Amino acid sequence: MSAFDALRHMHDELWDDERGMVRYARGVTPGIDLSSLNLHSVRETALGALLDLEVGNDERGITAIRSVLALQSPLSEWPWSGTFPVTAEQPEPPGRDAIEWVHYDPNWRQFLGCILALAALEHGDALPDDVIGGIATALVRCVMGEPDGRIAPWYTNPNLMHAWLQGRVGAAAGDAALSEAGLTRVEQIAERFQRFGDVDEYNSPTYDGIDLLALALWVRHPPSRRHQEVGSAMIARLGERISTLYHPALGATCGPYIRAYGLEPRRYVSLVGLWLHHSGEPAEAVLPTPLDQNSVHVHDLYFLPVIRCLAPAVLPHLSVADVRIERRHVQRFGDTHAESLLRPDVAVGWEFDRRQEFSIDQYVPFSAHFTIGGQPTSIGVMLPDETAWVDCRRIDDEAGAPRFELRAGGRAEDVGLRIVAGSELTVAPAHVTMGACEIHFDTSAEEITETVTPIGREVQLRWATDRVAARVDVSIGV
């Protein structure tokens, strides 16, 4: 079954005809079956409408859009003005006690705004007047409800989407000030991209995919010539980097990752995995098998109709090539240094001097991909709550085998590391080993916790100190 057919089958399973929306799939949250709560997902309902409109099931698609439009927050002085709930059952935010990301998701303005706008642009002929008008009103709310300064310059994916929405709404309303605000945002994004040579949410298997979607909107449906110029340049750069870092034999994109939900595309649905699949990679190489509503992060499979629609702007810049000779890629953001090394039998990524708070639980400053018994696998270092930063630097041995020095700093009086792996680990207080990768700590850990998760095995180590160091050896690829 193709990925598209798998999506159609899943969509039919999850559609609730009585509610006119899509239920949560079982694999949305690893380890937690939210499907038993009978929750209805707002974003996936909108994306499912695009799927239905594409395959000619117009009545169901129209019902879905009407259901989504009815859930948008009105314009107000509250910080959730103009956004959408994550689920239809999510209660109204509790006034001044509301917590961002808990009681409301501010980025749903950008996600739902772009999805609804694309539905009108691509399938407007199939939509009745009330839906077209409802979408137009919703887009105004998405743009006008966004608080000034809420989206930081480094916050790539909502920034890209909002720049497009501002331009679209400004052009549709003949609002010169709003159009100018969109262009100002484009220039700020372009300046930062030119300065660093890449996006701040660098090498993120999910958010690179969102960035490509947003930039493809800039190119395919440009609010201005400048959107199209900048969007084309950024897509070319992102496509080149993704193509360079993708290792077909190992079925993985080389790290380090600024934000990642897992290390292996075959274990969870990622947007980059969907883009690579649509560019020609077999589904089993970059997506879970079987692909159904039990797959981890399966809700992102709903972006497939958007990818199919916007593919002409992106696919010319994605190329998959076997790693026959060594590839290196270096990326710097000021003092932050990220480096990737790909050889036929290994892909290793590492980074140092990054200090951040946002999404630190998704940060992977070191990762290695190789094979054990002929099967691709991976190992990576992530940060638990008590750890503030991890630096990883390369210090090869005399034979030139990849060797690294890893240092971690805690927030207070303790420090920890999460070792995430795709295969069995050998664990001791002073070292962790998986196949060709060995991590030797300078002191023994006081606490060790081992768990098996839907995306792999995890070992969490903790030391009663605010600093720990380790040597990491990758004994292949000399």
Long-range contacts (C-beta under 8 A, 24 or more apart in sequence): 1-290, 1-291, 2-283, 3-274, 3-277, 3-283, 3-287, 3-291, 3-301, 3-304, 4-304, 4-308, 6-290, 6-291, 6-292, 6-301, 7-51, 7-301, 7-302, 7-304, 7-305, 8-51, 8-55, 9-292, 10-292, 10-293, 10-298, 10-301, 11-48, 11-51, 11-52, 11-302, 13-293, 14-44, 14-48, 14-293, 15-48, 15-60, 16-40, 19-67, 19-88, 20-63, 20-64, 20-66, 20-67, 21-45, 21-64, 21-67, 21-68, 21-88, 22-48, 22-64, 24-87, 24-299, 25-293, 25-294, 25-298, 25-299, 26-293, 26-294, 27-292, 27-293, 27-294, 27-295, 27-296, 27-297, 27-298, 27-299, 27-454, 28-297, 28-298, 28-299, 30-268, 30-296, 30-297, 30-453, 30-454, 30-455, 31-453, 31-454, 35-293, 37-89, 39-87, 39-88, 39-89, 40-87, 40-88, 40-89, 41-86, 41-87, 41-299, 42-68, 42-71, 42-84, 42-85, 42-86, 42-87, 42-88, 42-108, 42-112, 43-84, 43-86, 43-108, 43-111, 43-112, 43-115, 43-299, 43-302, 44-299, 44-302, 46-112, 46-115, 46-116, 46-119, 47-115, 47-302, 47-303, 47-305, 47-306, 48-302, 49-119, 50-115, 50-118, 50-119, 50-122, 50-123, 50-305, 50-306, 50-309, 51-302, 51-304, 51-305, 53-119, 53-122, 53-123, 53-126, 54-123, 54-305, 54-308, 54-309, 58-126, 61-119, 61-123, 61-126, 62-126, 62-127, 62-128, 62-131, 65-116, 65-119, 65-127, 65-131, 65-134, 65-135, 66-130, 66-131, 66-134, 68-112, 68-116, 69-116, 69-131, 69-134, 69-135, 69-138, 72-112, 72-138, 72-141, 73-104, 73-141, 73-145, 74-141, 75-141, 75-144, 75-145, 76-145, 79-104, 79-106, 79-147, 79-150, 80-104, 80-106, 80-145, 81-141, 81-144, 81-145, 81-147, 82-109, 82-141, 82-142, 82-143, 82-144, 82-145, 82-146, 83-108, 83-109, 83-112, 83-142, 83-145, 84-108, 84-109, 84-112, 106-146, 106-147, 106-150, 106-158, 107-157, 107-158, 109-141, 109-142, 109-143, 109-145, 109-146, 109-162, 109-165, 110-142, 110-157, 110-158, 110-161, 110-162, 110-165, 111-161, 112-138, 112-142, 113-138, 113-139, 113-142, 113-143, 113-161, 113-165, 114-161, 114-164, 114-165, 114-213, 114-214, 114-217, 115-306, 117-165, 117-168, 118-217, 118-221, 118-306, 118-309, 121-221, 122-309, 136-172, 139-165, 139-168, 139-169, 139-172, 140-169, 140-173, 142-169, 143-169, 143-178, 153-188, 153-189, 153-192, 153-200, 154-192, 154-200, 154-201, 155-200, 155-201, 155-358, 156-199, 156-200, 156-201, 156-207, 156-211, 157-201, 157-207, 157-210, 157-211, 157-214, 159-185, 159-189, 160-189, 160-210, 160-211, 160-214, 160-215, 160-218, 161-210, 161-214, 161-217, 163-189, 163-218, 163-227, 164-214, 164-217, 164-218, 164-221, 164-223, 164-227, 166-223, 167-222, 167-223, 167-224, 167-227, 168-221, 168-223, 170-223, 171-223, 171-224, 179-223, 179-224, 182-223, 182-224, 182-227, 183-224, 183-226, 183-227, 186-224, 186-226, 186-227, 186-230, 187-226, 189-230, 190-230, 190-233, 193-230, 193-233, 193-234, 193-237, 196-331, 196-332, 196-333, 197-237, 197-331, 197-332, 198-237, 198-238, 198-241, 198-331, 199-234, 199-238, 200-258, 200-333, 201-258, 201-259, 202-258, 202-331, 202-333, 202-338, 203-241, 203-245, 203-253, 203-255, 203-256, 203-257, 203-258, 203-331, 203-338, 203-340, 203-349, 204-257, 204-258, 204-259, 204-260, 204-362, 205-253, 205-257, 205-260, 205-261, 205-262, 205-265, 205-270, 205-271, 205-272, 205-273, 206-259, 206-260, 206-261, 206-270, 206-271, 206-272, 206-297, 206-300, 207-259, 207-271, 208-238, 208-242, 208-271, 208-272, 209-270, 209-271, 209-272, 209-273, 209-274, 209-275, 209-300, 209-303, 210-271, 211-238, 212-238, 212-239, 212-271, 212-275, 212-310, 212-314, 213-271, 213-303, 213-306, 213-307, 213-310, 215-313, 215-314, 216-310, 216-311, 216-313, 216-314, 217-310, 219-313, 220-309, 220-310, 220-312, 220-313, 231-313, 232-313, 235-313, 235-314, 235-317, 236-317, 238-317, 239-314, 239-316, 239-317, 239-318, 239-319, 240-317, 241-329, 241-331, 242-272, 242-275, 242-276, 242-318, 243-317, 243-318, 243-319, 243-320, 243-321, 244-327, 244-329, 244-340, 244-342, 245-329, 245-340, 245-342, 245-347, 245-349, 246-276, 246-320, 247-323, 247-342, 247-347, 247-369, 248-281, 248-285, 248-320, 248-321, 248-322, 248-323, 249-322, 249-323, 249-344, 249-345, 249-376, 250-346, 250-347, 250-369, 250-370, 250-371, 250-376, 251-285, 251-286, 251-376, 252-347, 252-369, 252-376, 252-378, 254-329, 254-340, 254-341, 254-342, 254-347, 254-348, 254-349, 254-367, 254-369, 255-340, 255-347, 255-348, 255-349, 255-350, 255-364, 255-366, 255-367, 255-380, 256-338, 256-340, 256-349, 256-350, 256-351, 256-364, 256-365, 256-366, 256-367, 256-392, 257-349, 257-362, 257-363, 257-364, 257-367, 257-380, 258-354, 258-359, 258-362, 258-363, 259-359, 259-362, 259-363, 260-362, 260-363, 260-364, 260-380, 261-296, 261-297, 261-362, 261-455, 262-296, 262-297, 262-420, 262-455, 262-456, 263-364, 263-367, 263-369, 263-378, 263-379, 263-380, 263-420, 263-422, 263-455, 263-456, 264-376, 264-377, 264-378, 264-422, 264-455, 264-456, 267-296, 267-422, 267-454, 267-455, 267-456, 268-295, 268-296, 268-297, 268-454, 268-455, 269-295, 269-296, 269-297, 269-298, 269-299, 269-300, 269-301, 270-297, 270-300, 271-300, 271-303, 274-300, 274-301, 274-303, 274-304, 274-307, 275-307, 275-314, 275-318, 276-318, 276-320, 278-304, 278-307, 278-308, 278-311, 278-315, 279-315, 279-318, 279-319, 279-320, 280-320, 281-320, 296-454, 296-455, 323-347, 339-394, 341-402, 343-477, 344-477, 345-370, 345-371, 345-476, 345-477, 346-370, 346-402, 346-436, 346-474, 346-476, 346-477, 348-402, 348-474, 350-392, 350-393, 350-394, 350-404, 351-391, 351-392, 352-391, 352-392, 352-393, 353-391, 354-389, 355-388, 355-389, 360-388, 361-385, 363-390, 364-420, 365-390, 365-391, 365-392, 366-390, 366-392, 366-404, 366-406, 366-472, 368-436, 368-437, 368-474, 370-435, 370-436, 370-437, 370-474, 370-476, 371-435, 372-423, 372-434, 372-435, 372-436, 375-423, 376-422, 377-421, 377-422, 377-423, 377-434, 377-435, 378-421, 378-422, 378-456, 379-419, 379-420, 379-421, 379-422, 379-425, 379-434, 379-435, 379-437, 380-419, 380-420, 380-421, 381-406, 381-417, 381-418, 381-419, 381-420, 381-439, 382-417, 382-418, 382-419, 382-420, 383-408, 383-416, 383-417, 383-418, 384-416, 384-417, 384-418, 384-460, 384-462, 385-411, 386-410, 386-411, 386-412, 386-414, 386-415, 386-416, 386-462, 387-411, 387-415, 387-416, 387-417, 390-417, 392-472, 397-473, 399-478, 400-478, 401-473, 401-474, 401-475, 401-476, 401-477, 401-478, 402-473, 402-474, 402-477, 403-471, 403-472, 403-473, 403-474, 404-471, 404-472, 404-473, 404-474, 405-469, 405-470, 405-471, 405-472, 406-439, 406-469, 406-470, 406-471, 406-472, 407-467, 407-468, 407-469, 407-470, 408-467, 408-468, 408-469, 409-466, 409-467, 410-465, 410-466, 410-467, 411-466, 412-466, 413-464, 413-465, 413-466, 414-462, 414-463, 414-464, 414-465, 414-466, 415-462, 415-463, 415-465, 415-466, 415-467, 415-468, 416-460, 416-461, 416-462, 416-463, 417-460, 417-461, 417-468, 417-470, 418-458, 418-459, 418-460, 419-458, 419-459, 419-460, 419-461, 420-455, 420-456, 420-457, 420-458, 421-456, 421-457, 421-458, 421-459, 422-456, 422-457, 423-457, 424-457, 425-450, 425-457, 425-459, 427-459, 432-459, 432-461, 436-474, 436-475, 436-476, 437-472, 437-473, 437-474, 437-475, 438-472, 438-473, 438-475, 439-470, 439-471, 439-472, 440-470, 440-471, 440-472, 440-473, 441-468, 441-469, 441-470, 442-468, 442-469, 442-470, 443-468
